Amino acid sequence: MSRKVKVDVPTKDGEGTVEVTVKVDDNGFVTYSHKGKGTPDPELLARALEPWNIDVK
């Protein structure tokens, strides 16, 4: 079953947050995109997705 999750994640530089949309397809393949200025912090993104059991590492 495919899923789509949106989370707000702080940026790498700590200057703000970006909205990250994470999609998991039927095969478990994970893709994500983000809106906003900056790059999402990968460690904080992984932590934000733990409640949905999505692993982006």
Backbone bond lengths (Angstrom), bond angles and torsions (degrees), N, CA, C in turn:
res aa  C-N    CA-C-N  psi(-1)  N-CA   C-N-CA  omega(-1)  CA-C   N-CA-C  phi
1 M - - - 1.445 - - 1.533 109.42 -
2 S 1.303 117.53 128.33 1.459 120.63 -179.82 1.532 110.04 -79.94
3 R 1.322 114.99 151.48 1.460 120.65 -179.41 1.518 109.59 -136.49
4 K 1.328 114.93 157.19 1.458 121.23 176.72 1.531 107.02 -138.41
5 V 1.324 116.39 128.13 1.459 121.86 -177.61 1.524 108.85 -130.40
6 K 1.335 116.85 138.76 1.467 121.39 174.68 1.520 108.28 -116.25
7 V 1.327 116.35 130.72 1.465 122.05 177.50 1.527 109.50 -137.91
8 D 1.315 116.16 150.75 1.465 121.62 172.86 1.517 107.75 -94.80
9 V 1.323 116.35 128.54 1.465 121.91 -175.67 1.531 109.15 -129.46
10 P 1.344 116.98 136.13 1.468 119.02 175.05 1.533 111.18 -61.23
11 T 1.321 115.33 151.65 1.461 120.24 178.95 1.524 110.68 -79.72
12 K 1.343 114.99 162.87 1.470 121.27 179.18 1.524 111.80 -57.32
13 D 1.328 116.05 -40.08 1.466 119.42 -176.69 1.527 113.22 -83.87
14 G 1.340 116.87 -3.20 1.456 120.85 177.94 1.516 114.60 74.55
15 E 1.325 117.27 12.36 1.461 121.90 -176.70 1.527 113.80 -82.52
16 G 1.315 118.47 -13.94 1.458 120.66 -177.54 1.514 110.66 177.09
17 T 1.341 115.21 -158.37 1.459 120.05 177.98 1.521 109.47 -129.22
18 V 1.318 115.67 158.68 1.459 121.82 174.60 1.524 108.08 -128.98
19 E 1.325 116.06 151.13 1.462 121.08 176.20 1.525 107.85 -88.53
20 V 1.322 116.09 121.52 1.459 121.34 -178.64 1.522 108.78 -109.24
21 T 1.335 116.46 128.11 1.458 122.43 175.07 1.519 107.56 -105.31
22 V 1.326 115.84 121.22 1.463 121.70 -178.05 1.518 108.18 -112.73
23 K 1.333 116.00 129.52 1.465 121.46 178.17 1.520 109.14 -118.14
24 V 1.328 115.47 134.20 1.460 121.67 175.79 1.522 106.30 -118.93
25 D 1.345 117.45 120.58 1.463 119.51 -178.72 1.530 111.09 -84.23
26 D 1.322 116.31 -179.46 1.468 122.07 -177.09 1.522 113.14 -61.09
27 N 1.328 117.64 -24.26 1.467 121.51 179.94 1.527 112.73 -91.75
28 G 1.336 117.25 1.33 1.458 120.79 -179.92 1.518 113.95 87.44
29 F 1.345 117.01 6.79 1.463 121.23 179.49 1.530 109.26 -75.03
30 V 1.329 117.38 128.52 1.463 122.63 -175.57 1.527 110.44 -105.21
31 T 1.336 116.19 130.00 1.462 121.50 171.87 1.521 107.41 -129.60
32 Y 1.325 115.87 152.17 1.457 117.45 175.69 1.511 111.04 -146.82
33 S 1.318 114.33 154.72 1.455 121.87 176.48 1.524 106.86 -137.94
34 H 1.330 116.56 161.80 1.458 118.51 -179.72 1.519 111.85 -137.35
35 K 1.348 114.03 151.90 1.456 122.64 176.96 1.512 107.52 -115.73
36 G 1.288 116.38 139.02 1.456 120.40 178.00 1.510 110.76 121.80
37 K 1.313 114.42 177.25 1.455 120.87 -177.29 1.518 109.38 -91.98
38 G 1.307 117.04 126.15 1.453 121.38 178.53 1.516 112.64 109.57
39 T 1.325 115.22 179.58 1.462 122.84 -178.89 1.520 108.74 -115.09
40 P 1.351 117.67 132.74 1.461 118.75 -179.99 1.528 111.81 -64.83
41 D 1.323 116.02 142.98 1.463 121.71 177.04 1.527 107.74 -71.38
42 P 1.352 118.78 118.18 1.466 121.06 -174.56 1.533 113.86 -61.04
43 E 1.320 116.97 -36.04 1.468 120.16 -179.93 1.527 111.17 -67.83
44 L 1.327 115.78 -42.59 1.461 119.90 179.46 1.526 111.26 -71.63
45 L 1.326 117.23 -31.36 1.463 120.58 175.24 1.523 109.93 -64.01
46 A 1.319 116.86 -45.50 1.467 120.81 179.02 1.526 110.54 -59.29
47 R 1.325 116.92 -42.83 1.475 120.71 179.11 1.517 111.76 -65.54
48 A 1.332 117.05 -38.67 1.463 121.08 -178.78 1.522 111.81 -66.47
49 L 1.341 117.26 -25.57 1.464 120.98 -177.18 1.526 113.19 -93.92
50 E 1.330 118.26 -5.03 1.466 121.16 -179.45 1.529 113.67 -55.37
51 P 1.348 120.07 -41.22 1.474 119.01 -179.67 1.533 114.02 -59.66
52 W 1.329 117.19 -22.78 1.468 121.38 179.58 1.527 112.00 -98.47
53 N 1.321 116.95 4.81 1.468 122.22 -178.31 1.523 112.01 56.56
54 I 1.326 116.28 41.88 1.462 121.95 177.34 1.523 107.65 -107.91
55 D 1.325 116.55 124.58 1.461 121.71 -178.55 1.520 109.47 -106.97
56 V 1.330 116.99 117.24 1.465 120.84 -179.68 1.518 112.12 -110.08
57 K 1.310 117.60 14.55 1.473 121.03 -178.40 1.504 111.25 -80.55
